[in-house]
Each structure stands twice: as structure tokens, then as C-alpha cells.
Amino acid sequence: MRRASWQDGVLGTNCPIPPNSNLTCQFQVKDQIGSLFYFPSLHFQRAAGGFGSFTISNWNTVPVPFNIPDGDVEIMIGDWYTRHHKALKKALDAGDDLGCRMEFSLTGRDLTGKTYRIRVHNVGVSTCLNFRIQNHNLLLAETEGVYTFQKNYTNFDIHVGQSYSFLVTMDQNASSNYYIVASARFVNQSLWQRVTGVAILQYSNSQGIATGPLPDPPNDVYDNSFVVNQAMSIRQHSSASGAHLNPQGSFNYGSMILNDTIVLKSMPPLEIDGKLRYTLNGISFVNPDTPIRLADKFKLSGEYKLDFPTRPLTGPPRMDKSAINATYKHFIEIILQNNDSVVQSFHMDGYSFFVVGMGYGEWTENSSTSYNLTDAIYRCTIQVFPGGWTAIRVSLDNAGVWNLRAENLDRWYLGQETYMRIVNPEEKNTTEFAAPDNVLYCGALSDLQRPPSPSPPLTCSSASKLDFTLVMVFSAPILFL
């Protein structure tokens, strides 16, 4: 979906919603048609259960590239800590890590026969989960608002922040129920053997309980190519798009000239000024007191810097309010280089991007010989494996200030993010909505903030016609994925 960054819901662009008050956002849902979810972006509130599914459907006049399923089911999977989310935040502030996740949550509902579209979201804190259904194939159909080439999987890795749609046909014997399983990946198996989320798939005419061992996860301990091959097997459907007919087929991104390449390298945690921090290119991001978009509007100086390095720094790491000075309408490549010891997910607000390549070792320009420049998937959240890299390409056609971050909550909270400031140079900027009437103020502009009103919520867009309204009551901003 396209929205102005005024409604993005992260500290670099918006002020928090004051406690015991509300904010209403109006926006168009037109580009990403499919399965997404939302959550608050502050203080580990996602770890406390602050999330929900967000499904956008086609117009009835626009065909989908599969037969209409007999039903639609949402399943939320994620690691779950036994400690309160405030205790998790306090542990990170004290320089400790989060430790082992003690249990998993997997929520869904009983199913009956026929074919269902099952939408699965990893809403967890930091753990990739492998999803599978006993004796059933998962026919991949869509991810994060884009239809995929349909392919069957017996199990599928879903990384933090990712969403997928599978078509599952209930074609097994109804003599018993079947296990639905989500189990941890890329972790110490001796510590996690009993940490598995299990739910039950039940046919309407089921005659017994689920039996037998849980279906196995991938046996790839000695084959690190499996996960890359599975990730790169996700291809964009060549003749269907979510919002409208696409007779031209997939985008011609492979023939577009690159204007720039940005390498973002993540490293293991380290101490900066006596505090445990995570970095991108040696910068650990610190949120400005006044969000970047507000600082621009009111021409405030010194609130942030436009000097984020496009290559890793050679000097000592530092904490800074450093953003990327990006150019409107440029077509760029971003290399996500993971020199950390854990698998990570990265997300870009306001955009989807083409996942053109993935591999292990240090990325070099020669790595581009392995790129998919024909039908790469177009999505907004992608994984990067330990000691590896992922290459994405994106056209910067959505003006605003947009967050680029690690989805792993501990790394995000401790600085592994930055912002892309993308300004349309036109004198009359008609490509971005103006600041809404009920914009929130904080930092240097706190005096402009009106006290919360018990009256009906105001709208937060000056657009004349929009298609969707969402009202949230939180003590923090809301982030839409």
C-alpha cells in the first residue's frame, strides 16, 4: 500500500501517540494486495501481543491466478518469552541479550475439507520458524502483497516480519486429525528440541486425534545451500499483479540502469560509549528528538544528519542520527551484508523491492552474475543468512522519509536501522500528501501539540478521497508492514 511517511509510525518520522489517546489514519490500499500485519513500533510492545493481521483483497473484477479458495484462515506464529516485554527492554538497556525463548505461540483454528488459503505471519521477536502441516503440501501463492509462481513445499521457513499465503487442499484420510507445526531454525537444537509450536488441523468428518511423530523440519545441518535455494525459488507471478491486470508481465527491472549501489553491513554487538549496540556500516542509529519529517517541515537544523555512509566505515563505530540522502526516482541496489552470527530480517517502509540475489561470503560486484533479473519476487521484508548477503533493487518513487531496519526486535531497538530521505525536487510537491491536520508534535515542537480530546478522532490526511480508515488506540505509534 502507498501512504505518506507522515503516517509511517516510527520515531524517525512520527511522534508517539500520547497515552490514553487515539489517532485515525486514512490511506489508499492499492499496490500490495494480499497478506500483511501491523504492530506498534516502540518498547517491545509487539512482544506483548500488540499485532494483528491485515488482509487486502482484489476488486471482484480483477482475477486472481488461482481458483477461489473455499475459505480463508489467518495463522500467527512467533517466538514468545516468559518475561514481560518491559523486562526484555530493560535487559537490553543493561547490556544483556534476550536469552533463550522459552516457548512458541501458534494460533489458528480448526479446518474442514476442501481448499483453503492459509495466511501465515511470523510476528515474533527474533526467531525464524519453519512451518509445516502433517501429510499436506503447502502451495505457495502470495507473499506480502505479491502473487508468486505457485510451487509446492512440504515445509517452509518464515522469517521474522514475513507473511505468506499457501493454498492447502484437505485431501488426506479423515481417520485422524493432523499436526500444524512451527519450530525454530538457525538455533542450538540441543536447547530448543522441546520448544515447538503445535496446533491441530481437523476435518469436519474427522474420526480421531492426531497421531504419530511431528512432521520433520528440513534436514540441512550440513547443507547451507538449502535455505538459499528455497528463498530464491520464490518467484513473482509473471502475468498477475495484486491490484490490477498486468498484460505486460513482470516489471523490466533487469534492464534498468542502476544509479547507485549501497552496501549495508551488520556486525555482532559491541560496546559504544559503554552501551551494547548494533550497527549498520559502523553507525548505531539514535532517534532524533524531533522526527526527521517534522524537522524538514519546520526547517529545524541539527536534528539529524544526511551523512550515512554508503559503504562500511573504516573508523571506530559510533552512535549517530545519520540518514541516507537518497535521490527521488533513482533506481538503486542495496546489498545487505550480514557479518553477524544470527539470521536477520530487514524491512523497508514505504516500498517493496526486487530480491535479485542471495549467497554466502562477502558480496562483490562479481556476485551479480548469479542474480535473477527476470522474475525476482517483489516484497518488503527479506532475510539475510549469517555470513551471507542479500541483494535487492528498488525504484525510489515514493517521496518521504522511510525507515530501513532489522526486523529482529533486539537489533532494531539497539540501533540497527537508518532512514532514507527521498525528496521530490519539484517546487510543488504533488507526489506526497501534505502533513495531516492532526499531525503529532514532540521534541523541539512539543509546544505545538494539542492536549488529547475525548471527541471523535480526527482524520490524518488531506487527500480528497481515500479507501480505508483505521483507528488505533495505543501509547506508541503504529507501523504497517
TIDRENKE-810102 format. One line per field, with one value per residue (C-alpha): residue number from 1; x, y, z. Coordinates in Angstrom, 3 decimals, padded with zeros to 6 digits. Layout:
N
num (NUM; ...)
px (X; ...)
py (Y; ...)
pz (Z; ...)
END
This chain:
481
num (1; 2; 3; 4; 5; 6; 7; 8; 9; 10; 11; 12; 13; 14; 15; 16; 17; 18; 19; 20; 21; 22; 23; 24; 25; 26; 27; 28; 29; 30; 31; 32; 33; 34; 35; 36; 37; 38; 39; 40; 41; 42; 43; 44; 45; 46; 47; 48; 49; 50; 51; 52; 53; 54; 55; 56; 57; 58; 59; 60; 61; 62; 63; 64; 65; 66; 67; 68; 69; 70; 71; 72; 73; 74; 75; 76; 77; 78; 79; 80; 81; 82; 83; 84; 85; 86; 87; 88; 89; 90; 91; 92; 93; 94; 95; 96; 97; 98; 99; 100; 101; 102; 103; 104; 105; 106; 107; 108; 109; 110; 111; 112; 113; 114; 115; 116; 117; 118; 119; 120; 121; 122; 123; 124; 125; 126; 127; 128; 129; 130; 131; 132; 133; 134; 135; 136; 137; 138; 139; 140; 141; 142; 143; 144; 145; 146; 147; 148; 149; 150; 151; 152; 153; 154; 155; 156; 157; 158; 159; 160; 161; 162; 163; 164; 165; 166; 167; 168; 169; 170; 171; 172; 173; 174; 175; 176; 177; 178; 179; 180; 181; 182; 183; 184; 185; 186; 187; 188; 189; 190; 191; 192; 193; 194; 195; 196; 197; 198; 199; 200; 201; 202; 203; 204; 205; 206; 207; 208; 209; 210; 211; 212; 213; 214; 215; 216; 217; 218; 219; 220; 221; 222; 223; 224; 225; 226; 227; 228; 229; 230; 231; 232; 233; 234; 235; 236; 237; 238; 239; 240; 241; 242; 243; 244; 245; 246; 247; 248; 249; 250; 251; 252; 253; 254; 255; 256; 257; 258; 259; 260; 261; 262; 263; 264; 265; 266; 267; 268; 269; 270; 271; 272; 273; 274; 275; 276; 277; 278; 279; 280; 281; 282; 283; 284; 285; 286; 287; 288; 289; 290; 291; 292; 293; 294; 295; 296; 297; 298; 299; 300; 301; 302; 303; 304; 305; 306; 307; 308; 309; 310; 311; 312; 313; 314; 315; 316; 317; 318; 319; 320; 321; 322; 323; 324; 325; 326; 327; 328; 329; 330; 331; 332; 333; 334; 335; 336; 337; 338; 339; 340; 341; 342; 343; 344; 345; 346; 347; 348; 349; 350; 351; 352; 353; 354; 355; 356; 357; 358; 359; 360; 361; 362; 363; 364; 365; 366; 367; 368; 369; 370; 371; 372; 373; 374; 375; 376; 377; 378; 379; 380; 381; 382; 383; 384; 385; 386; 387; 388; 389; 390; 391; 392; 393; 394; 395; 396; 397; 398; 399; 400; 401; 402; 403; 404; 405; 406; 407; 408; 409; 410; 411; 412; 413; 414; 415; 416; 417; 418; 419; 420; 421; 422; 423; 424; 425; 426; 427; 428; 429; 430; 431; 432; 433; 434; 435; 436; 437; 438; 439; 440; 441; 442; 443; 444; 445; 446; 447; 448; 449; 450; 451; 452; 453; 454; 455; 456; 457; 458; 459; 460; 461; 462; 463; 464; 465; 466; 467; 468; 469; 470; 471; 472; 473; 474; 475; 476; 477; 478; 479; 480; 481)
px (000.000; 001.151; 000.991; 002.678; 005.541; 003.561; 001.642; 004.544; 004.529; 008.251; 010.150; 012.253; 009.167; 006.361; 005.864; 004.332; 000.599; 000.164; -001.128; -004.917; -005.500; -006.051; -005.074; -007.006; -005.198; -006.780; -004.900; -005.295; -004.786; -003.909; -000.439; 000.025; -002.951; -002.557; -001.312; 000.304; 000.195; 000.518; 002.134; 003.241; 006.851; 008.002; 009.169; 008.825; 005.040; 004.960; 006.443; 003.485; 000.983; 000.495; -000.100; -002.840; -003.368; -004.071; -005.584; -006.214; -008.357; -008.690; -011.569; -014.086; -013.424; -009.725; -008.987; -006.546; -004.116; -005.802; -009.279; -011.121; -010.453; -013.255; -012.099; -009.500; -007.529; -005.034; -002.256; 000.114; 003.367; 006.163; 008.638; 007.247; 009.208; 008.188; 009.447; 007.359; 008.147; 009.307; 011.771; 013.123; 013.664; 015.322; 017.672; 018.843; 019.289; 021.526; 023.728; 022.328; 020.954; 017.429; 018.450; 016.580; 012.950; 011.140; 008.089; 006.353; 002.856; 000.948; -002.635; -005.139; -008.405; -009.762; -010.236; -012.740; -012.412; -011.742; -009.021; -008.129; -005.961; -003.851; -002.085; 000.874; 002.648; 005.816; 005.083; 007.874; 010.818; 013.865; 013.446; 012.900; 010.259; 009.731; 006.041; 004.560; 001.342; 001.487; 000.901; -000.182; 001.513; 001.847; 001.191; 002.786; 000.550; 001.453; 003.848; 003.458; 001.062; 002.514; 001.350; 004.053; 004.745; 002.868; 005.073; 004.535; 006.583; 006.421; 007.850; 008.686; 010.940; 009.176; 011.477; 010.640; 008.267; 007.362; 003.897; 002.897; -000.255; -000.459; -003.214; -003.761; -006.083; -007.628; -007.103; -005.957; -007.801; -010.250; -009.498; -007.431; -006.526; -003.168; -000.451; 000.346; 003.883; 006.145; 009.676; 012.803; 015.502; 019.171; 019.406; 021.164; 018.958; 020.048; 018.463; 015.384; 014.280; 011.133; 010.409; 007.876; 004.502; 001.805; -001.802; -004.343; -005.911; -009.296; -011.506; -015.260; -015.647; -012.517; -012.712; -009.672; -006.911; -003.615; -001.139; 002.483; 005.582; 005.505; 006.481; 010.217; 011.869; 014.466; 017.493; 020.037; 022.591; 025.351; 023.765; 023.667; 022.569; 019.073; 017.841; 019.209; 017.694; 014.306; 014.401; 015.376; 012.732; 010.092; 009.376; 006.985; 003.984; 004.803; 001.323; -000.621; -000.402; -002.411; -004.210; -004.916; -004.412; -000.781; -000.692; 002.954; 004.043; 006.657; 008.483; 011.523; 013.731; 016.544; 017.179; 017.022; 020.269; 021.457; 022.059; 023.803; 024.756; 024.580; 026.265; 024.832; 026.954; 025.708; 028.168; 027.950; 027.034; 029.695; 030.008; 029.781; 030.139; 029.736; 026.450; 025.673; 024.713; 024.162; 025.280; 024.876; 028.093; 029.503; 026.583; 024.227; 021.159; 019.801; 016.312; 016.201; 014.171; 012.189; 011.251; 013.003; 009.843; 008.748; 012.248; 012.116; 008.687; 009.658; 013.195; 014.871; 018.621; 020.766; 018.035; 019.626; 022.414; 022.342; 025.742; 025.007; 027.877; 027.017; 029.901; 031.054; 033.083; 036.788; 036.963; 035.532; 031.738; 029.608; 026.077; 024.554; 021.384; 022.551; 020.189; 020.718; 020.398; 018.635; 017.558; 013.963; 013.281; 016.720; 016.870; 019.304; 020.744; 021.098; 023.421; 022.522; 025.744; 025.295; 028.584; 026.678; 026.216; 022.402; 019.969; 018.336; 015.306; 015.341; 012.348; 011.944; 008.957; 007.005; 008.399; 008.582; 011.810; 013.086; 015.101; 017.638; 020.340; 021.439; 024.567; 027.308; 030.600; 031.376; 029.393; 031.438; 030.440; 031.068; 028.218; 025.783; 026.435; 024.106; 021.246; 017.692; 016.916; 013.706; 011.096; 012.544; 009.963; 008.799; 008.344; 009.093; 010.845; 013.777; 016.180; 019.970; 021.755; 024.742; 027.954; 025.992; 024.428; 021.157; 020.864; 017.692; 016.815; 014.272; 012.960; 012.775; 009.460; 007.718; 008.762; 009.163; 011.389; 011.384; 012.758; 015.170; 015.790; 016.432; 013.135; 014.788; 013.481; 016.668; 018.841; 016.314; 015.936; 019.717; 020.384; 020.388; 018.390; 018.573; 016.263; 016.155; 015.232; 013.703; 012.591; 010.892; 012.782; 009.646; 008.707; 005.136; 005.471; 002.351; 003.736; 003.436; 000.498; 000.900; 001.168; -002.204; -004.259; -003.811; -000.053; 001.581; 004.325; 007.224; 010.846; 011.588; 007.953; 006.283; 004.582; 002.501; 000.920; -002.713; -003.944; -005.835; -009.506; -012.326; -014.176; -014.333; -010.895; -009.662; -008.557; -004.901; -004.823; -005.685; -006.478; -009.936; -010.731; -009.183; -010.245; -009.589; -009.731; -008.039; -008.390; -005.787; -005.607; -002.055; 000.654; 003.028; 002.985; 001.585; 003.671; 002.057; 004.025)
py (000.000; 003.555; 006.028; 009.263; 008.891; 011.176; 008.020; 005.592; 005.087; 005.018; 007.514; 008.925; 010.169; 010.438; 011.327; 008.693; 008.643; 010.052; 007.597; 007.260; 008.944; 007.840; 008.616; 007.905; 007.297; 007.278; 005.811; 004.034; 000.302; -000.234; -001.643; -004.556; -006.884; -009.805; -010.747; -008.284; -007.482; -004.454; -003.809; -000.950; 000.062; 001.060; -000.534; -004.195; -003.925; -006.426; -008.971; -008.304; -009.353; -005.994; -007.211; -008.241; -009.446; -007.007; -008.567; -006.618; -008.243; -007.745; -005.960; -008.572; -007.581; -008.449; -012.179; -013.923; -016.525; -019.469; -020.812; -019.012; -020.996; -022.426; -020.471; -018.075; -018.707; -016.496; -018.126; -016.036; -017.727; -016.325; -016.877; -015.966; -015.029; -015.900; -012.485; -009.324; -007.162; -004.375; -006.822; -007.655; -003.966; -003.495; -006.413; -004.874; -001.485; -003.196; -004.742; -008.285; -010.327; -011.718; -015.285; -018.352; -018.072; -020.424; -021.282; -020.592; -019.465; -020.689; -019.574; -020.667; -022.541; -025.953; -026.512; -028.506; -030.019; -028.565; -025.986; -023.091; -020.032; -020.112; -016.830; -017.273; -014.358; -014.525; -011.881; -012.963; -011.204; -012.698; -016.333; -017.798; -020.536; -023.483; -024.001; -027.335; -029.366; -033.098; -035.014; -031.858; -029.810; -026.043; -024.488; -021.045; -018.387; -014.930; -013.078; -009.571; -008.347; -010.006; -013.190; -015.812; -018.562; -021.464; -024.190; -026.965; -027.211; -029.765; -027.229; -023.545; -021.136; -017.924; -015.256; -012.519; -009.974; -012.057; -013.074; -015.798; -017.286; -021.013; -022.953; -026.143; -028.869; -031.122; -034.295; -036.740; -039.530; -038.213; -041.048; -038.634; -035.009; -033.593; -031.569; -027.974; -027.216; -024.180; -024.855; -022.765; -022.553; -021.499; -022.090; -024.520; -027.569; -029.142; -026.178; -025.928; -029.510; -029.105; -025.553; -026.147; -024.608; -027.154; -026.711; -029.174; -029.342; -031.029; -032.159; -031.763; -035.550; -036.364; -039.636; -039.449; -037.466; -036.564; -039.425; -040.224; -038.037; -034.386; -033.799; -033.275; -029.916; -029.679; -031.897; -029.372; -029.109; -029.894; -028.176; -024.395; -024.117; -025.426; -022.209; -020.005; -022.246; -022.188; -018.407; -017.857; -020.315; -017.736; -016.065; -013.338; -014.483; -013.334; -012.268; -011.308; -008.408; -007.772; -004.553; -004.643; -006.559; -006.742; -007.644; -006.602; -009.326; -008.706; -005.412; -004.841; -004.233; -006.345; -003.880; -000.701; 001.213; 001.385; 004.872; 003.715; 000.713; 000.933; -001.723; -002.078; -004.311; -005.601; -006.828; -008.646; -006.467; -004.250; -001.555; 002.073; 004.686; 001.901; 000.585; -002.584; -001.554; -002.957; -001.164; -000.777; 000.344; 001.239; 003.569; 002.736; 004.851; 007.164; 008.525; 012.330; 014.201; 015.792; 013.362; 013.969; 014.797; 017.406; 018.890; 019.311; 020.911; 023.471; 023.930; 022.899; 022.396; 019.986; 017.402; 014.801; 014.345; 013.346; 011.662; 007.958; 006.103; 004.025; 001.671; 000.344; 002.811; 002.113; 004.073; 003.239; 002.658; 005.434; 006.303; 008.936; 010.441; 009.674; 009.168; 008.307; 011.230; 009.367; 010.755; 010.730; 008.440; 006.810; 003.040; 001.643; -001.605; -002.284; -005.041; -006.378; -007.955; -009.985; -010.492; -011.253; -014.795; -014.923; -014.862; -011.451; -009.964; -006.482; -004.353; -001.140; 001.051; 002.622; 000.274; -003.178; -004.275; -006.974; -009.721; -010.309; -012.309; -014.147; -016.028; -016.617; -014.835; -011.208; -009.668; -008.385; -006.948; -010.389; -011.704; -010.085; -012.876; -015.065; -012.528; -013.252; -010.341; -011.800; -012.738; -011.971; -011.692; -008.173; -007.832; -005.638; -007.967; -010.255; -012.476; -012.373; -015.504; -015.406; -014.828; -014.045; -011.326; -010.455; -008.050; -006.040; -003.445; -000.675; 002.347; 005.341; 006.683; 007.222; 010.583; 010.919; 009.711; 005.921; 003.538; 000.747; -001.617; -005.040; -006.731; -008.643; -006.561; -006.649; -005.438; -002.819; -001.493; -001.196; 000.802; -001.430; 000.890; 004.070; 006.259; 007.099; 010.725; 010.908; 014.400; 015.289; 018.341; 019.751; 023.148; 021.984; 018.540; 016.824; 013.310; 013.264; 014.038; 017.154; 016.912; 015.846; 018.233; 016.075; 015.569; 014.848; 017.107; 016.352; 017.287; 020.887; 021.268; 019.932; 023.278; 022.800; 019.566; 019.956; 018.055; 014.805; 015.331; 012.936; 013.967; 011.677; 011.141; 013.481; 012.285; 012.377; 013.015; 015.973; 013.742; 014.239; 010.560; 007.581; 003.997; 002.906; 004.275; 002.701; 003.829; 002.694; 003.481; 002.963; 004.615; 004.297; 004.753; 002.039; 000.572; -001.027; -003.718)
pz (000.000; -000.594; 002.247; 003.205; 005.642; 007.970; 008.866; 008.947; 012.705; 013.513; 015.660; 012.847; 011.030; 013.609; 017.257; 019.552; 020.167; 023.701; 026.341; 026.603; 023.250; 019.682; 016.127; 012.934; 009.669; 006.212; 003.290; -000.023; -000.285; -003.914; -004.538; -002.156; -002.406; -000.069; 003.392; 005.802; 009.515; 011.771; 015.139; 017.435; 016.848; 020.352; 023.591; 022.571; 022.518; 019.659; 022.089; 024.400; 021.728; 020.010; 016.461; 014.084; 010.537; 007.729; 004.601; 001.401; -001.299; -005.037; -006.646; -007.791; -011.400; -011.164; -011.454; -009.147; -010.534; -008.796; -008.142; -005.359; -002.167; -000.078; 002.951; 004.328; 007.529; 009.400; 011.440; 013.561; 014.578; 016.696; 019.496; 022.893; 026.010; 029.533; 030.653; 030.389; 027.366; 029.698; 031.267; 027.808; 027.099; 030.499; 029.823; 026.560; 028.227; 030.801; 028.105; 028.342; 025.482; 025.427; 026.189; 025.011; 024.019; 026.358; 024.268; 020.972; 020.224; 017.204; 016.847; 014.249; 014.082; 013.199; 009.473; 007.485; 003.999; 000.533; -000.286; 001.979; 001.625; 004.773; 005.540; 007.896; 009.618; 011.727; 014.361; 016.697; 018.267; 016.577; 015.520; 012.068; 012.214; 009.909; 009.138; 008.056; 008.146; 008.641; 005.353; 003.479; 000.782; 001.029; -002.384; -002.194; -003.795; -002.416; -000.158; 001.279; -001.366; -004.488; -006.197; -006.616; -009.082; -007.497; -006.105; -003.574; -000.390; 002.419; 004.876; 004.620; 006.530; 007.568; 008.939; 011.436; 009.920; 006.861; 005.612; 003.153; 001.623; 000.968; -000.756; 001.222; -000.015; 002.629; 000.619; 003.301; 005.074; 007.677; 010.067; 012.173; 012.754; 011.619; 013.292; 012.291; 013.444; 013.782; 015.050; 015.497; 012.827; 012.953; 016.709; 019.056; 018.645; 021.944; 023.755; 021.571; 020.997; 023.090; 022.008; 019.258; 018.487; 017.641; 016.522; 015.145; 011.699; 011.988; 009.112; 009.549; 009.426; 011.400; 013.289; 015.552; 017.184; 015.518; 015.787; 015.085; 015.401; 014.444; 010.800; 010.447; 009.770; 006.983; 007.495; 006.266; 009.069; 006.591; 003.594; 003.908; 000.281; 001.106; 002.692; -000.088; -002.752; -001.044; -000.674; -004.313; -005.520; -004.582; -007.921; -008.926; -010.965; -014.482; -015.591; -012.478; -010.076; -006.970; -007.781; -011.494; -014.715; -015.812; -019.531; -019.806; -017.423; -014.754; -014.410; -016.622; -013.608; -015.054; -017.881; -015.783; -015.290; -011.687; -010.324; -007.150; -005.016; -001.226; 000.929; 004.455; 006.674; 010.038; 012.662; 016.025; 019.014; 020.533; 023.142; 022.071; 024.826; 027.372; 025.909; 023.971; 020.428; 016.941; 013.815; 010.072; 008.372; 011.773; 012.646; 015.511; 014.876; 017.552; 017.030; 016.859; 019.462; 016.629; 013.828; 010.510; 008.588; 011.144; 011.256; 007.478; 007.513; 010.151; 008.774; 012.019; 011.814; 013.769; 014.440; 012.171; 009.610; 005.944; 006.012; 006.358; 004.607; 001.530; 002.386; 005.796; 007.833; 008.343; 011.584; 015.017; 015.212; 016.646; 017.700; 015.445; 013.955; 010.451; 007.483; 003.810; 001.416; -001.404; -004.777; -005.950; -008.949; -008.754; -009.270; -006.719; -005.435; -001.713; -000.513; 002.927; 004.221; 007.404; 009.258; 012.449; 013.780; 013.512; 010.620; 010.255; 008.528; 007.001; 006.129; 004.126; 004.934; 002.095; -000.540; -001.980; -003.661; -006.014; -004.289; -007.064; -005.305; -002.179; -001.154; 001.398; 001.977; 001.200; -001.646; -004.581; -007.918; -009.427; -007.249; -009.678; -012.187; -010.087; -009.980; -011.069; -013.409; -014.835; -012.219; -008.781; -006.036; -005.167; -001.399; 001.635; 004.139; 003.358; 005.280; 005.261; 006.450; 008.842; 006.968; 003.838; 001.722; 000.035; -002.902; -003.500; -006.135; -005.697; -007.575; -005.231; -006.497; -003.136; -001.706; 002.040; 004.869; 005.130; 007.730; 006.720; 009.612; 011.065; 011.966; 014.834; 017.729; 019.817; 016.946; 015.845; 019.394; 019.809; 016.673; 013.604; 011.346; 009.334; 007.232; 003.556; 002.946; -000.544; -001.545; -004.812; -006.150; -007.819; -006.458; -005.900; -004.411; -005.711; -005.263; -001.476; 000.781; 002.895; 006.661; 008.119; 010.216; 013.297; 012.977; 016.330; 017.719; 020.050; 020.659; 019.692; 018.582; 021.730; 022.404; 019.252; 020.470; 021.431; 024.509; 023.854; 023.139; 024.085; 020.938; 017.868; 016.299; 013.598; 010.194; 009.347; 005.625; 003.442; 000.464; -001.013; -001.419; 000.272; 000.509; 004.065; 007.593; 010.587; 014.184; 016.713; 020.410; 021.685; 023.730; 020.760; 017.005; 014.781; 011.998; 008.963; 007.169)
END
